[in-house]
Amino acid sequence: MTVEIISCLTLLAALWYWSSAKAAQEHAYHAVKQHCQRLDLQMLDDYVAFKTIRCQRDNHGRLKFLRLYQFEFSSTGNERYNGTITLDGQQTLHIDLEPYRIVENELIH
């Protein structure tokens, strides 16, 4: 009886984690896509990849799990730059971009 309860709880925990991870990745993808559009950047490969998860205490001493995803973007279409997004659940904490080339648009007469 105890083995079955532990097995069920383990399965439920695994399903909860998978569902939570999937929702977080979808949020990360949409947040990065919008961020790149605002900065007139191209999100490459149309994908965010899970990098790591870490524990951190907030200002109130509560333990939080932060997920870090990485992605690639381009400012000109010729170079690839790396970026990361950090999430607390489905809340975006910050998006970091490598320094990238900015090309000014030239007016053609």
C-alpha atoms as an extended CHARMM CRD file, in Angstrom:
* protein
*
       109  EXT
         1         1  MET       CA              0.0000000000        0.0000000000        0.0000000000  PROA      1               0.0000000000
         2         2  THR       CA              2.7680000000        2.4560000000        0.9260000000  PROA      2               0.0000000000
         3         3  VAL       CA              4.7070000000        1.7040000000       -2.2710000000  PROA      3               0.0000000000
         4         4  GLU       CA              1.6200000000        2.4800000000       -4.3750000000  PROA      4               0.0000000000
         5         5  ILE       CA              1.0500000000        5.7990000000       -2.6000000000  PROA      5               0.0000000000
         6         6  ILE       CA              4.6870000000        6.7940000000       -3.0520000000  PROA      6               0.0000000000
         7         7  SER       CA              4.5260000000        5.7650000000       -6.7170000000  PROA      7               0.0000000000
         8         8  CYS       CA              1.3750000000        7.8200000000       -7.2910000000  PROA      8               0.0000000000
         9         9  LEU       CA              2.8390000000       10.8640000000       -5.5350000000  PROA      9               0.0000000000
        10        10  THR       CA              6.0420000000       10.5590000000       -7.5680000000  PROA      10              0.0000000000
        11        11  LEU       CA              4.0470000000       10.3340000000      -10.7930000000  PROA      11              0.0000000000
        12        12  LEU       CA              1.9320000000       13.3530000000       -9.8280000000  PROA      12              0.0000000000
        13        13  ALA       CA              5.0530000000       15.3620000000       -8.9630000000  PROA      13              0.0000000000
        14        14  ALA       CA              6.6310000000       14.4510000000      -12.3100000000  PROA      14              0.0000000000
        15        15  LEU       CA              3.4740000000       15.4520000000      -14.2120000000  PROA      15              0.0000000000
        16        16  TRP       CA              3.2610000000       18.7410000000      -12.3030000000  PROA      16              0.0000000000
        17        17  TYR       CA              6.9210000000       19.5150000000      -13.0630000000  PROA      17              0.0000000000
        18        18  TRP       CA              6.5150000000       18.6670000000      -16.7620000000  PROA      18              0.0000000000
        19        19  SER       CA              3.3980000000       20.8380000000      -17.0460000000  PROA      19              0.0000000000
        20        20  SER       CA              5.0630000000       23.7070000000      -15.2050000000  PROA      20              0.0000000000
        21        21  ALA       CA              8.2040000000       23.4650000000      -17.3540000000  PROA      21              0.0000000000
        22        22  LYS       CA              6.1740000000       23.4130000000      -20.5670000000  PROA      22              0.0000000000
        23        23  ALA       CA              4.1700000000       26.5000000000      -19.5410000000  PROA      23              0.0000000000
        24        24  ALA       CA              7.3550000000       28.3370000000      -18.5140000000  PROA      24              0.0000000000
        25        25  GLN       CA              9.0370000000       27.5530000000      -21.8430000000  PROA      25              0.0000000000
        26        26  GLU       CA              6.0170000000       28.8380000000      -23.7750000000  PROA      26              0.0000000000
        27        27  HSD       CA              6.0350000000       32.0310000000      -21.7160000000  PROA      27              0.0000000000
        28        28  ALA       CA              9.7880000000       32.4510000000      -22.2970000000  PROA      28              0.0000000000
        29        29  TYR       CA              9.3380000000       31.9880000000      -26.0510000000  PROA      29              0.0000000000
        30        30  HSD       CA              6.5990000000       34.6410000000      -26.3130000000  PROA      30              0.0000000000
        31        31  ALA       CA              8.4500000000       37.1000000000      -24.0570000000  PROA      31              0.0000000000
        32        32  VAL       CA             11.6520000000       36.7650000000      -26.1080000000  PROA      32              0.0000000000
        33        33  LYS       CA              9.7450000000       37.0500000000      -29.3960000000  PROA      33              0.0000000000
        34        34  GLN       CA              8.0760000000       40.3120000000      -28.2420000000  PROA      34              0.0000000000
        35        35  HSD       CA             11.3500000000       41.6740000000      -26.8480000000  PROA      35              0.0000000000
        36        36  CYS       CA             13.1380000000       41.0360000000      -30.1410000000  PROA      36              0.0000000000
        37        37  GLN       CA             10.3250000000       42.6680000000      -32.1220000000  PROA      37              0.0000000000
        38        38  ARG       CA             10.4470000000       45.7830000000      -29.9060000000  PROA      38              0.0000000000
        39        39  LEU       CA             14.2000000000       46.0890000000      -30.5100000000  PROA      39              0.0000000000
        40        40  ASP       CA             13.9020000000       45.3020000000      -34.2510000000  PROA      40              0.0000000000
        41        41  LEU       CA             15.9110000000       42.0910000000      -33.8320000000  PROA      41              0.0000000000
        42        42  GLN       CA             15.3640000000       38.7120000000      -35.4260000000  PROA      42              0.0000000000
        43        43  MET       CA             14.8870000000       35.7550000000      -33.0800000000  PROA      43              0.0000000000
        44        44  LEU       CA             16.8270000000       32.9300000000      -34.7120000000  PROA      44              0.0000000000
        45        45  ASP       CA             15.6450000000       29.3160000000      -34.8890000000  PROA      45              0.0000000000
        46        46  ASP       CA             12.3230000000       30.4240000000      -33.3430000000  PROA      46              0.0000000000
        47        47  TYR       CA             13.2330000000       28.5460000000      -30.1570000000  PROA      47              0.0000000000
        48        48  VAL       CA             14.2650000000       29.0080000000      -26.5330000000  PROA      48              0.0000000000
        49        49  ALA       CA             16.3070000000       26.2260000000      -24.9430000000  PROA      49              0.0000000000
        50        50  PHE       CA             16.2370000000       25.3310000000      -21.2540000000  PROA      50              0.0000000000
        51        51  LYS       CA             19.6360000000       25.9910000000      -19.6980000000  PROA      51              0.0000000000
        52        52  THR       CA             19.3180000000       25.5840000000      -15.9220000000  PROA      52              0.0000000000
        53        53  ILE       CA             17.1130000000       25.8720000000      -12.8640000000  PROA      53              0.0000000000
        54        54  ARG       CA             18.3080000000       27.3240000000       -9.5800000000  PROA      54              0.0000000000
        55        55  CYS       CA             16.9590000000       28.1740000000       -6.1530000000  PROA      55              0.0000000000
        56        56  GLN       CA             17.0660000000       31.6970000000       -4.8080000000  PROA      56              0.0000000000
        57        57  ARG       CA             15.5140000000       33.4720000000       -1.8450000000  PROA      57              0.0000000000
        58        58  ASP       CA             13.4470000000       36.5850000000       -2.4610000000  PROA      58              0.0000000000
        59        59  ASN       CA             13.4020000000       39.7390000000       -0.3130000000  PROA      59              0.0000000000
        60        60  HSD       CA             10.9820000000       38.0510000000        2.1100000000  PROA      60              0.0000000000
        61        61  GLY       CA             13.1720000000       34.9600000000        2.5470000000  PROA      61              0.0000000000
        62        62  ARG       CA             10.9220000000       32.6660000000        0.5070000000  PROA      62              0.0000000000
        63        63  LEU       CA             12.5820000000       30.0700000000       -1.6870000000  PROA      63              0.0000000000
        64        64  LYS       CA             11.9430000000       30.5170000000       -5.4260000000  PROA      64              0.0000000000
        65        65  PHE       CA             12.8880000000       28.3670000000       -8.3890000000  PROA      65              0.0000000000
        66        66  LEU       CA             14.2750000000       30.4030000000      -11.2690000000  PROA      66              0.0000000000
        67        67  ARG       CA             14.4710000000       28.9500000000      -14.7640000000  PROA      67              0.0000000000
        68        68  LEU       CA             17.0380000000       30.1850000000      -17.2610000000  PROA      68              0.0000000000
        69        69  TYR       CA             16.5330000000       29.7520000000      -21.0100000000  PROA      69              0.0000000000
        70        70  GLN       CA             18.8880000000       30.6830000000      -23.8120000000  PROA      70              0.0000000000
        71        71  PHE       CA             18.1970000000       31.7740000000      -27.3750000000  PROA      71              0.0000000000
        72        72  GLU       CA             19.9420000000       33.2710000000      -30.3790000000  PROA      72              0.0000000000
        73        73  PHE       CA             19.1380000000       36.4800000000      -32.2070000000  PROA      73              0.0000000000
        74        74  SER       CA             20.5010000000       38.6510000000      -35.0010000000  PROA      74              0.0000000000
        75        75  SER       CA             20.4740000000       42.3680000000      -35.6470000000  PROA      75              0.0000000000
        76        76  THR       CA             21.4860000000       42.2080000000      -39.3160000000  PROA      76              0.0000000000
        77        77  GLY       CA             20.7130000000       38.6550000000      -40.3650000000  PROA      77              0.0000000000
        78        78  ASN       CA             24.4160000000       37.9150000000      -40.8290000000  PROA      78              0.0000000000
        79        79  GLU       CA             25.5990000000       37.3900000000      -37.2470000000  PROA      79              0.0000000000
        80        80  ARG       CA             24.3620000000       35.2170000000      -34.3970000000  PROA      80              0.0000000000
        81        81  TYR       CA             24.2630000000       36.5470000000      -30.8550000000  PROA      81              0.0000000000
        82        82  ASN       CA             23.2650000000       34.8250000000      -27.6280000000  PROA      82              0.0000000000
        83        83  GLY       CA             20.6370000000       35.9010000000      -25.1670000000  PROA      83              0.0000000000
        84        84  THR       CA             19.1030000000       34.5770000000      -21.9610000000  PROA      84              0.0000000000
        85        85  ILE       CA             15.7810000000       35.0010000000      -20.2230000000  PROA      85              0.0000000000
        86        86  THR       CA             15.2390000000       34.3370000000      -16.5200000000  PROA      86              0.0000000000
        87        87  LEU       CA             11.7920000000       33.3730000000      -15.2380000000  PROA      87              0.0000000000
        88        88  ASP       CA             10.2380000000       33.0960000000      -11.8080000000  PROA      88              0.0000000000
        89        89  GLY       CA              7.3640000000       30.7620000000      -12.5740000000  PROA      89              0.0000000000
        90        90  GLN       CA              5.7610000000       32.4840000000      -15.5470000000  PROA      90              0.0000000000
        91        91  GLN       CA              7.0170000000       35.9480000000      -14.6280000000  PROA      91              0.0000000000
        92        92  THR       CA              9.8860000000       37.3930000000      -16.6490000000  PROA      92              0.0000000000
        93        93  LEU       CA             12.6130000000       38.6980000000      -14.3490000000  PROA      93              0.0000000000
        94        94  HSD       CA             15.0140000000       39.8600000000      -17.0430000000  PROA      94              0.0000000000
        95        95  ILE       CA             16.1910000000       39.3330000000      -20.5840000000  PROA      95              0.0000000000
        96        96  ASP       CA             19.9120000000       39.6940000000      -21.2600000000  PROA      96              0.0000000000
        97        97  LEU       CA             21.3870000000       40.1870000000      -24.7300000000  PROA      97              0.0000000000
        98        98  GLU       CA             25.0100000000       40.0030000000      -25.8140000000  PROA      98              0.0000000000
        99        99  PRO       CA             26.2970000000       43.2820000000      -27.2500000000  PROA      99              0.0000000000
       100       100  TYR       CA             25.2780000000       43.3570000000      -30.8990000000  PROA      100             0.0000000000
       101       101  ARG       CA             25.8620000000       45.4490000000      -33.9940000000  PROA      101             0.0000000000
       102       102  ILE       CA             23.3550000000       48.1800000000      -34.6570000000  PROA      102             0.0000000000
       103       103  VAL       CA             22.9230000000       49.0790000000      -38.3130000000  PROA      103             0.0000000000
       104       104  GLU       CA             21.3570000000       52.4360000000      -39.0450000000  PROA      104             0.0000000000
       105       105  ASN       CA             18.7710000000       52.4780000000      -41.7760000000  PROA      105             0.0000000000
       106       106  GLU       CA             19.8920000000       54.5680000000      -44.7200000000  PROA      106             0.0000000000
       107       107  LEU       CA             17.3980000000       56.5210000000      -46.7560000000  PROA      107             0.0000000000
       108       108  ILE       CA             17.5430000000       55.7800000000      -50.4680000000  PROA      108             0.0000000000
       109       109  HSD       CA             16.7770000000       58.7210000000      -52.7330000000  PROA      109             0.0000000000
